[in-house]
């Protein structure tokens, strides 16, 4: 039988996620305000970077979770997976959008999701610079600064902005083909360097959808929960080994799905997990 949090368990973890996201955001913002002092490391390529801010913010989040729910597991971008006994997994990106963060740009956030049995039941994304706080929980709707939000009601690929993610794990030619097909179809892409934040923008109707050929779970699970609770759809990101190895992601307002499938067919990409 599929596991799920009870309403009381979900409410307790949502409360903690909201509280910890604000604490983590405040810590990250302090580092952001003194960027010149940060030590920076390159992980896998010129655009894959990590700073002491990322590491210290994740340490804070992990400590707060362990204190409140010691049997829950945690998967974080910086320190990997610590398995728990409860069947509950917190999926954390301490600073999603590290490159914008380190270049003094505002498009970064703290992303915290809670997953149970292959489903994100809680999603919280906090952007401290803009003071925008997104939150959602299974069956409870999605909110921006405590006001209800929903995906774009009418716009589609042809007349809306499509959030688009790109990284050095994807061949540049694949990126170019997709962007070309999107522009030829009359659409336009939007990219700010934070997948989590762009997914939150989908949930509140600023973007009509989001697509990325490969993304990690800590970058997107909170956003996927937001989109679903805001009335949107997304593919089965956690299929296969998506949680630990990442996967393709597609989602957005219901009316943009057909247009996205048409784009993928046009560039010869599989639509198996999307249709």
Residue, then its C-alpha position, 0 to 999 in steps of 0.5 A: x500500500x502506498x505510504x502517505x503522511x497523515x494530515x497532522x504529520x504533513x502539517x507538522x512538517x510543513x510548519x518546520x519547512x516554512x520556518x527552516x526556509x526562512x532561517x536558511x534564507x536569512x543566513x544565505x542573505x547574510x552571505x549574499x551581502x558580503x560576497x567578496x569574502x566567500x570562498x568558491x569551489x568549482x565542482x564539475x565545470x565552469x558553471x558548476x560552483x559551490x561556496x561556503x554559503x551553500x555548505x553552511x546553509x545546508x548544515x543549518x537545514x539538516x540540523x533543524x530537521x534532525x532535531x525535529x524529525x530524527x527518523x526522517x531522511x535528508x537528500x541535499x545537494x552538498x552532502x548527499x543522502x542520509x537515509x532515515x527510518x520513517x519513509x519520509x525524505x526531505x530534499x534540499x537545495x540550500x541555494x538554488x541558483x548559486x551562479x546568480x548568487x555569486x554574481x550578485x544577482x537576485x535570482x536564487x532561493x532556498x528550496x525544501x521538499x518533503x517526499x513520501x513514497x515517490x511523491x512530493x507532499x510538501x514544497x517550500x521555496x523562499x527567495x530572500x532578496x525579493x521576499x517572496x515565499x512560496x509554499x504548498x502541501x498535498x491537498x492544501x493548495x499553493x501560496x505566495x506570501x500566504x495568498x493562493x496562487x494558480x498556474x496561467x489560466x489561458x496562455x500556451x506555448x505560442x503566447x506565454x513565456x516558457x521557463x527553460x533550464x540548461x546545463x553542461x550535462x546536456x549537449x549544446x546542440x540539443x539546447x539549440x534545437x529546442x530553443x530554435x523550435x520554440x522560437x519558430x513556433x512563436x514562443x519565447x523562453x525565460x531563464x534566470x539560473x534557478x530551476x526552483x525559482x522558475x518552477x515557482x513562477x510557473x505555479x503563480x502564473x508568471x511562466x506558462x511552463x518549464x522544460x529541462x532535459x536533465x535536472x536534479x531532484x533537489x532543484x525541482x521537487x519543491x517546485x513540482x509540488x507547487x505546480x501540482x497544487x496550483x492546478x498544473x501538471x508535470x511529468x513523472x520526474x521520479x521515474x526510474x532513478x530520478x530521485x538520486x540521479x535526476x531526470x527530464x522535467x516538464x510541467x506547467x499549465x494544462x493547456x500548454x502540454x500539447x504544445x510542448x509535446x509538439x515541440x519535442x516531437x519536432x526536435x526528435x525528443x522522446x515524449x514517452x514520460x510526458x504524453 
